[in-house]
Amino acid sequence: MAFVHEADMLKGSPLAGWSGRFFHSDNMTFARWTIDADAQDLHEHQHPYEEVWNIVGGKVMLIVDGAEEKLGTGAAAVVPPNTPHSVRVIGVAEVVVTDFPVRHDLPGVSR
């Protein structure tokens, strides 16, 4: 699979105001999240995946293991496996989140 088109991606909406598109490579899972200005905050959670958050538009407040940082367009954060993290919504945002290894338990996915 060299090319992935939006129509072929899985869709998910795990929280009010969050809509995502997902696809997998052999080793990683990619999500493109659109976050509305009035979206629900993402509760603190953790999982066995390393997760990279790349902000491609807007801003989010990311809390990783108790450290809080406002991230805007062009910023990124690496969340180590099994590390508590959450997101406080502070406006409209577009975010690409990559999980390693492949994550099959995709949040809010409709197939």
N, C-alpha and C positions, 0 to 999 in steps of 0.2 A: 504494500500500500504506500505509494509515493505521494499521492495527492488525496486530500480529504475535502469534500465540499460540505457546506453548511447543511444541505438537505440530508446528508448521510449521517450527521451527528445525532447523538442522543440528546434529549432535552430534559431539563429538570428545573423545578422551582420548590426548593425545600422550605423556604420562608417567604412570608409576604414581602413583595418588593424585590426579590432576588430571582432572576431568570438566567439559566445557564445552558451552554452547549458543551458537549463532551465528546472526546475521542481518545483512542489509545494508540500508542506506538507499541513496539515489542516490549519496551521497558518502562514506559511512563504513561501517565494519564494527564490530559490537558483539559482544562475548563476555562471557558470565557464567560465571566459573570457580568451581567448588566445589573447594577444596583440603583434602585430608585431613591430619590431624596428622602422619602418617608418610609423606606424599607425597615423591616425589623432588624435589630442588632443580631449578630451571630453569637450565640451563647458560647461560653468557654467549653472546650472539648479537647480531646487529644486522640491520636491514632498512630498506628505503627509506620506511617509513611513520612518520609521527608517531604516537605511542602514548600514550594517557592511561590511567593506572591509578587506579581509584577503589575504595577499600577499603570495602565495605559491611558487613563483619562480620569479626571476628577481627583477626589481625595477620600481616604478612609483612615480611621484610627485603628491600628492593629496593636493588640496586646499579646505579647509573647512571654510566657513564663513570668508574668507580673510587670514586665517592662512595656510601657505604652509609647507609641510613636505615631505621629501624624505623617502619613505617606501620601505624596501627590504624584502627578504624572511623571513617569520616568523613574520613580523609586521602586525598590524591590526589597523583599525580606525573605530570609531563609528560616523556616521553622523546622528544627530537628525532629526526628521521630519521637513519639511519646512525650511531647512537650505541650503543656496546656497553652491554648491560644484562643482568642476571640476577636471579633470585629465590632466596633461601634461605628454606625453609619453617620456620616457628617455631611452628606450631600450625594448628588448623583456621581456614580463612578463606573468605570469599565476596568475590570481586573482579569488578568490571566493567571490562573493557579495551576501549577504543575506538581504532580505527585510522583514519587519514586519509592518503591516499584509500582507497577500497574495497580490501580485501585478499582476493584470491581464493585465495591459497595458505594455507588455514586448517590449523592444526596438528592432526594426528590425526583429521581429519574422516572420518566414515562417512556415505555418502549413501544 
